[in-house]
Amino acid sequence: MSLNTKIDILFLKNWVSNNKSLISTFLRLVSFFYTNPTTLNVNKLGV
């Protein structure tokens, strides 16, 4: 593993811990649309 890879992983871990609320909100949205395919279809049509 190169030094750059280690830095990237550290940066990613930092970013994730800083944005946990954002990520959880995003995941909640994704799961909401995943469990409501009709809503997703309406969005795809651009209605």
PyMOL Python script that loads the backbone (N, CA, C, O; Angstrom):
from pymol import cmd

cmd.read_pdbstr("""\
ATOM      1  N   MET A   1       0.843  -1.184   0.000  1.00  0.00           N
ATOM      2  CA  MET A   1       0.000   0.000   0.000  1.00  0.00           C
ATOM      3  C   MET A   1       0.888   1.248   0.000  1.00  0.00           C
ATOM      4  O   MET A   1       1.766   1.399   0.850  1.00  0.00           O
ATOM      5  N   SER A   2       0.647   2.126  -0.957  1.00  0.00           N
ATOM      6  CA  SER A   2       1.476   3.319  -1.068  1.00  0.00           C
ATOM      7  C   SER A   2       1.070   4.371  -0.051  1.00  0.00           C
ATOM      8  O   SER A   2       0.007   4.288   0.564  1.00  0.00           O
ATOM      9  N   LEU A   3       1.934   5.357   0.114  1.00  0.00           N
ATOM     10  CA  LEU A   3       1.670   6.434   1.062  1.00  0.00           C
ATOM     11  C   LEU A   3       0.401   7.191   0.670  1.00  0.00           C
ATOM     12  O   LEU A   3      -0.400   7.558   1.530  1.00  0.00           O
ATOM     13  N   ASN A   4       0.225   7.420  -0.620  1.00  0.00           N
ATOM     14  CA  ASN A   4      -0.954   8.134  -1.102  1.00  0.00           C
ATOM     15  C   ASN A   4      -2.243   7.402  -0.720  1.00  0.00           C
ATOM     16  O   ASN A   4      -3.227   8.024  -0.320  1.00  0.00           O
ATOM     17  N   THR A   5      -2.222   6.077  -0.849  1.00  0.00           N
ATOM     18  CA  THR A   5      -3.399   5.281  -0.513  1.00  0.00           C
ATOM     19  C   THR A   5      -3.735   5.433   0.967  1.00  0.00           C
ATOM     20  O   THR A   5      -4.901   5.570   1.338  1.00  0.00           O
ATOM     21  N   LYS A   6      -2.698   5.407   1.810  1.00  0.00           N
ATOM     22  CA  LYS A   6      -2.911   5.547   3.254  1.00  0.00           C
ATOM     23  C   LYS A   6      -3.511   6.911   3.570  1.00  0.00           C
ATOM     24  O   LYS A   6      -4.415   7.019   4.398  1.00  0.00           O
ATOM     25  N   ILE A   7      -3.008   7.950   2.914  1.00  0.00           N
ATOM     26  CA  ILE A   7      -3.526   9.302   3.127  1.00  0.00           C
ATOM     27  C   ILE A   7      -4.981   9.382   2.674  1.00  0.00           C
ATOM     28  O   ILE A   7      -5.816   9.978   3.355  1.00  0.00           O
ATOM     29  N   ASP A   8      -5.285   8.777   1.518  1.00  0.00           N
ATOM     30  CA  ASP A   8      -6.654   8.767   1.007  1.00  0.00           C
ATOM     31  C   ASP A   8      -7.603   8.104   1.998  1.00  0.00           C
ATOM     32  O   ASP A   8      -8.697   8.611   2.249  1.00  0.00           O
ATOM     33  N   ILE A   9      -7.190   6.975   2.559  1.00  0.00           N
ATOM     34  CA  ILE A   9      -8.038   6.246   3.508  1.00  0.00           C
ATOM     35  C   ILE A   9      -8.266   7.079   4.772  1.00  0.00           C
ATOM     36  O   ILE A   9      -9.377   7.130   5.299  1.00  0.00           O
ATOM     37  N   LEU A  10      -7.199   7.731   5.251  1.00  0.00           N
ATOM     38  CA  LEU A  10      -7.332   8.598   6.425  1.00  0.00           C
ATOM     39  C   LEU A  10      -8.284   9.745   6.130  1.00  0.00           C
ATOM     40  O   LEU A  10      -9.135  10.083   6.952  1.00  0.00           O
ATOM     41  N   PHE A  11      -8.139  10.334   4.967  1.00  0.00           N
ATOM     42  CA  PHE A  11      -9.002  11.448   4.565  1.00  0.00           C
ATOM     43  C   PHE A  11     -10.450  10.992   4.495  1.00  0.00           C
ATOM     44  O   PHE A  11     -11.358  11.692   4.944  1.00  0.00           O
ATOM     45  N   LEU A  12     -10.657   9.801   3.921  1.00  0.00           N
ATOM     46  CA  LEU A  12     -11.999   9.246   3.786  1.00  0.00           C
ATOM     47  C   LEU A  12     -12.619   8.999   5.159  1.00  0.00           C
ATOM     48  O   LEU A  12     -13.784   9.323   5.388  1.00  0.00           O
ATOM     49  N   LYS A  13     -11.834   8.423   6.069  1.00  0.00           N
ATOM     50  CA  LYS A  13     -12.338   8.165   7.427  1.00  0.00           C
ATOM     51  C   LYS A  13     -12.723   9.468   8.114  1.00  0.00           C
ATOM     52  O   LYS A  13     -13.763   9.554   8.767  1.00  0.00           O
ATOM     53  N   ASN A  14     -11.872  10.483   7.960  1.00  0.00           N
ATOM     54  CA  ASN A  14     -12.160  11.801   8.529  1.00  0.00           C
ATOM     55  C   ASN A  14     -13.435  12.371   7.954  1.00  0.00           C
ATOM     56  O   ASN A  14     -14.295  12.863   8.684  1.00  0.00           O
ATOM     57  N   TRP A  15     -13.553  12.301   6.629  1.00  0.00           N
ATOM     58  CA  TRP A  15     -14.712  12.852   5.928  1.00  0.00           C
ATOM     59  C   TRP A  15     -15.984  12.163   6.393  1.00  0.00           C
ATOM     60  O   TRP A  15     -16.994  12.818   6.650  1.00  0.00           O
ATOM     61  N   VAL A  16     -15.934  10.834   6.499  1.00  0.00           N
ATOM     62  CA  VAL A  16     -17.105  10.065   6.931  1.00  0.00           C
ATOM     63  C   VAL A  16     -17.516  10.449   8.349  1.00  0.00           C
ATOM     64  O   VAL A  16     -18.703  10.630   8.623  1.00  0.00           O
ATOM     65  N   SER A  17     -16.548  10.573   9.245  1.00  0.00           N
ATOM     66  CA  SER A  17     -16.892  10.920  10.628  1.00  0.00           C
ATOM     67  C   SER A  17     -17.421  12.343  10.729  1.00  0.00           C
ATOM     68  O   SER A  17     -18.244  12.642  11.594  1.00  0.00           O
ATOM     69  N   ASN A  18     -16.952  13.223   9.847  1.00  0.00           N
ATOM     70  CA  ASN A  18     -17.444  14.602   9.842  1.00  0.00           C
ATOM     71  C   ASN A  18     -18.827  14.717   9.224  1.00  0.00           C
ATOM     72  O   ASN A  18     -19.570  15.650   9.529  1.00  0.00           O
ATOM     73  N   ASN A  19     -19.175  13.780   8.361  1.00  0.00           N
ATOM     74  CA  ASN A  19     -20.433  13.892   7.617  1.00  0.00           C
ATOM     75  C   ASN A  19     -21.407  12.754   7.915  1.00  0.00           C
ATOM     76  O   ASN A  19     -22.223  12.383   7.071  1.00  0.00           O
ATOM     77  N   LYS A  20     -21.309  12.207   9.129  1.00  0.00           N
ATOM     78  CA  LYS A  20     -22.175  11.076   9.478  1.00  0.00           C
ATOM     79  C   LYS A  20     -23.656  11.427   9.351  1.00  0.00           C
ATOM     80  O   LYS A  20     -24.443  10.624   8.851  1.00  0.00           O
ATOM     81  N   SER A  21     -24.038  12.619   9.802  1.00  0.00           N
ATOM     82  CA  SER A  21     -25.453  13.000   9.731  1.00  0.00           C
ATOM     83  C   SER A  21     -25.894  13.154   8.287  1.00  0.00           C
ATOM     84  O   SER A  21     -26.999  12.760   7.916  1.00  0.00           O
ATOM     85  N   LEU A  22     -25.015  13.735   7.475  1.00  0.00           N
ATOM     86  CA  LEU A  22     -25.319  13.904   6.053  1.00  0.00           C
ATOM     87  C   LEU A  22     -25.491  12.552   5.383  1.00  0.00           C
ATOM     88  O   LEU A  22     -26.436  12.338   4.623  1.00  0.00           O
ATOM     89  N   ILE A  23     -24.561  11.636   5.673  1.00  0.00           N
ATOM     90  CA  ILE A  23     -24.599  10.302   5.072  1.00  0.00           C
ATOM     91  C   ILE A  23     -25.855   9.547   5.518  1.00  0.00           C
ATOM     92  O   ILE A  23     -26.509   8.897   4.702  1.00  0.00           O
ATOM     93  N   SER A  24     -26.191   9.630   6.799  1.00  0.00           N
ATOM     94  CA  SER A  24     -27.374   8.916   7.285  1.00  0.00           C
ATOM     95  C   SER A  24     -28.649   9.480   6.661  1.00  0.00           C
ATOM     96  O   SER A  24     -29.583   8.736   6.361  1.00  0.00           O
ATOM     97  N   THR A  25     -28.681  10.802   6.467  1.00  0.00           N
ATOM     98  CA  THR A  25     -29.834  11.422   5.805  1.00  0.00           C
ATOM     99  C   THR A  25     -29.943  10.929   4.379  1.00  0.00           C
ATOM    100  O   THR A  25     -31.028  10.595   3.904  1.00  0.00           O
ATOM    101  N   PHE A  26     -28.797  10.885   3.692  1.00  0.00           N
ATOM    102  CA  PHE A  26     -28.763  10.417   2.314  1.00  0.00           C
ATOM    103  C   PHE A  26     -29.220   8.969   2.217  1.00  0.00           C
ATOM    104  O   PHE A  26     -30.004   8.613   1.337  1.00  0.00           O
ATOM    105  N   LEU A  27     -28.723   8.131   3.133  1.00  0.00           N
ATOM    106  CA  LEU A  27     -29.110   6.723   3.137  1.00  0.00           C
ATOM    107  C   LEU A  27     -30.599   6.569   3.412  1.00  0.00           C
ATOM    108  O   LEU A  27     -31.252   5.692   2.846  1.00  0.00           O
ATOM    109  N   ARG A  28     -31.140   7.430   4.289  1.00  0.00           N
ATOM    110  CA  ARG A  28     -32.564   7.385   4.593  1.00  0.00           C
ATOM    111  C   ARG A  28     -33.384   7.723   3.352  1.00  0.00           C
ATOM    112  O   ARG A  28     -34.414   7.102   3.086  1.00  0.00           O
ATOM    113  N   LEU A  29     -32.914   8.718   2.593  1.00  0.00           N
ATOM    114  CA  LEU A  29     -33.588   9.090   1.344  1.00  0.00           C
ATOM    115  C   LEU A  29     -33.548   7.945   0.351  1.00  0.00           C
ATOM    116  O   LEU A  29     -34.553   7.615  -0.279  1.00  0.00           O
ATOM    117  N   VAL A  30     -32.372   7.341   0.220  1.00  0.00           N
ATOM    118  CA  VAL A  30     -32.209   6.224  -0.716  1.00  0.00           C
ATOM    119  C   VAL A  30     -33.137   5.074  -0.348  1.00  0.00           C
ATOM    120  O   VAL A  30     -33.818   4.520  -1.211  1.00  0.00           O
ATOM    121  N   SER A  31     -33.164   4.720   0.923  1.00  0.00           N
ATOM    122  CA  SER A  31     -34.023   3.610   1.353  1.00  0.00           C
ATOM    123  C   SER A  31     -35.495   3.964   1.196  1.00  0.00           C
ATOM    124  O   SER A  31     -36.317   3.093   0.911  1.00  0.00           O
ATOM    125  N   PHE A  32     -35.835   5.251   1.383  1.00  0.00           N
ATOM    126  CA  PHE A  32     -37.216   5.687   1.206  1.00  0.00           C
ATOM    127  C   PHE A  32     -37.651   5.494  -0.240  1.00  0.00           C
ATOM    128  O   PHE A  32     -38.728   4.960  -0.507  1.00  0.00           O
ATOM    129  N   PHE A  33     -36.798   5.935  -1.182  1.00  0.00           N
ATOM    130  CA  PHE A  33     -37.128   5.782  -2.593  1.00  0.00           C
ATOM    131  C   PHE A  33     -37.092   4.307  -3.007  1.00  0.00           C
ATOM    132  O   PHE A  33     -37.851   3.871  -3.873  1.00  0.00           O
ATOM    133  N   TYR A  34     -36.200   3.555  -2.374  1.00  0.00           N
ATOM    134  CA  TYR A  34     -36.077   2.135  -2.695  1.00  0.00           C
ATOM    135  C   TYR A  34     -37.332   1.373  -2.274  1.00  0.00           C
ATOM    136  O   TYR A  34     -37.749   0.431  -2.949  1.00  0.00           O
ATOM    137  N   THR A  35     -37.931   1.785  -1.156  1.00  0.00           N
ATOM    138  CA  THR A  35     -39.136   1.102  -0.676  1.00  0.00           C
ATOM    139  C   THR A  35     -40.398   1.685  -1.303  1.00  0.00           C
ATOM    140  O   THR A  35     -41.483   1.126  -1.144  1.00  0.00           O
ATOM    141  N   ASN A  36     -40.263   2.821  -2.023  1.00  0.00           N
ATOM    142  CA  ASN A  36     -41.412   3.441  -2.691  1.00  0.00           C
ATOM    143  C   ASN A  36     -41.121   3.623  -4.183  1.00  0.00           C
ATOM    144  O   ASN A  36     -40.891   4.743  -4.637  1.00  0.00           O
ATOM    145  N   PRO A  37     -41.132   2.524  -4.943  1.00  0.00           N
ATOM    146  CA  PRO A  37     -40.773   2.595  -6.363  1.00  0.00           C
ATOM    147  C   PRO A  37     -41.671   3.519  -7.174  1.00  0.00           C
ATOM    148  O   PRO A  37     -41.228   4.085  -8.173  1.00  0.00           O
ATOM    149  N   THR A  38     -42.934   3.681  -6.757  1.00  0.00           N
ATOM    150  CA  THR A  38     -43.839   4.561  -7.504  1.00  0.00           C
ATOM    151  C   THR A  38     -43.342   6.001  -7.457  1.00  0.00           C
ATOM    152  O   THR A  38     -43.396   6.715  -8.458  1.00  0.00           O
ATOM    153  N   THR A  39     -42.857   6.426  -6.287  1.00  0.00           N
ATOM    154  CA  THR A  39     -42.312   7.776  -6.145  1.00  0.00           C
ATOM    155  C   THR A  39     -41.119   7.943  -7.069  1.00  0.00           C
ATOM    156  O   THR A  39     -40.962   8.977  -7.718  1.00  0.00           O
ATOM    157  N   LEU A  40     -40.282   6.918  -7.123  1.00  0.00           N
ATOM    158  CA  LEU A  40     -39.086   6.950  -7.956  1.00  0.00           C
ATOM    159  C   LEU A  40     -39.471   7.056  -9.430  1.00  0.00           C
ATOM    160  O   LEU A  40     -38.860   7.814 -10.183  1.00  0.00           O
ATOM    161  N   ASN A  41     -40.493   6.288  -9.839  1.00  0.00           N
ATOM    162  CA  ASN A  41     -40.944   6.325 -11.232  1.00  0.00           C
ATOM    163  C   ASN A  41     -41.470   7.701 -11.612  1.00  0.00           C
ATOM    164  O   ASN A  41     -41.206   8.181 -12.714  1.00  0.00           O
ATOM    165  N   VAL A  42     -42.207   8.337 -10.719  1.00  0.00           N
ATOM    166  CA  VAL A  42     -42.725   9.685 -10.968  1.00  0.00           C
ATOM    167  C   VAL A  42     -41.560  10.653 -11.163  1.00  0.00           C
ATOM    168  O   VAL A  42     -41.589  11.504 -12.052  1.00  0.00           O
ATOM    169  N   ASN A  43     -40.533  10.511 -10.319  1.00  0.00           N
ATOM    170  CA  ASN A  43     -39.364  11.378 -10.431  1.00  0.00           C
ATOM    171  C   ASN A  43     -38.640  11.162 -11.754  1.00  0.00           C
ATOM    172  O   ASN A  43     -38.142  12.117 -12.350  1.00  0.00           O
ATOM    173  N   LYS A  44     -38.577   9.920 -12.216  1.00  0.00           N
ATOM    174  CA  LYS A  44     -37.911   9.611 -13.485  1.00  0.00           C
ATOM    175  C   LYS A  44     -38.631  10.279 -14.650  1.00  0.00           C
ATOM    176  O   LYS A  44     -37.995  10.707 -15.614  1.00  0.00           O
ATOM    177  N   LEU A  45     -39.956  10.369 -14.562  1.00  0.00           N
ATOM    178  CA  LEU A  45     -40.742  10.987 -15.626  1.00  0.00           C
ATOM    179  C   LEU A  45     -40.610  12.500 -15.608  1.00  0.00           C
ATOM    180  O   LEU A  45     -40.986  13.174 -16.567  1.00  0.00           O
ATOM    181  N   GLY A  46     -40.070  13.041 -14.505  1.00  0.00           N
ATOM    182  CA  GLY A  46     -39.887  14.477 -14.397  1.00  0.00           C
ATOM    183  C   GLY A  46     -41.170  15.213 -14.086  1.00  0.00           C
ATOM    184  O   GLY A  46     -41.308  16.395 -14.397  1.00  0.00           O
ATOM    185  N   VAL A  47     -42.118  14.507 -13.466  1.00  0.00           N
ATOM    186  CA  VAL A  47     -43.405  15.127 -13.112  1.00  0.00           C
ATOM    187  C   VAL A  47     -43.242  15.890 -11.792  1.00  0.00           C
ATOM    188  O   VAL A  47     -44.199  16.490 -11.304  1.00  0.00           O
TER     189      VAL A  47
END
""", "prot")
cmd.dss("prot")
cmd.show_as("cartoon", "prot")
cmd.util.cbc("prot")
cmd.orient("prot")
